Amino acid sequence: MKPLQISPETAVKLAEKLNVPLEQLMHMPQHILLQKLAQLNEDKND
């Protein structure tokens, strides 16, 4: 599995928001990352 195709700045911000290590974020499957982002957005809207 190849790393996510996102900029370094975006990766750092996402890792901070999701409270996961940067290396773990970069090797996270895309569908899991999208699921976590959706959950984060849902939590923010509540």
C-alpha positions in Angstrom: 0.0 0.0 0.0 1.4 3.4 -1.0 1.3 6.4 1.4 -1.5 8.9 1.0 -1.0 11.5 -1.7 -1.4 14.6 0.5 1.0 17.5 1.2 3.2 17.5 4.3 1.3 20.5 5.8 -2.0 18.7 5.4 -0.6 15.5 6.9 0.6 17.4 10.0 -2.7 19.2 10.5 -4.7 15.9 10.0 -2.5 14.0 12.5 -3.0 16.8 15.1 -6.8 16.9 14.5 -7.2 13.1 14.6 -4.7 12.6 17.5 -2.7 10.0 15.6 1.0 9.8 15.0 2.0 11.3 11.6 3.6 8.0 10.4 0.3 6.1 11.3 -1.7 8.7 9.4 0.5 8.3 6.3 0.0 4.6 6.2 -3.7 4.6 7.0 -5.9 3.2 4.3 -7.8 5.9 2.6 -11.3 4.6 3.4 -10.4 4.6 7.2 -9.1 8.1 7.0 -12.3 9.3 5.2 -14.3 7.5 7.9 -12.4 9.3 10.7 -12.7 12.7 9.0 -16.5 12.2 8.6 -16.7 11.3 12.4 -14.6 14.4 13.2 -16.9 16.6 11.1 -20.0 15.0 12.7 -18.6 15.6 16.2 -17.8 19.2 15.3 -21.4 19.8 14.1 -23.0 18.5 17.3 
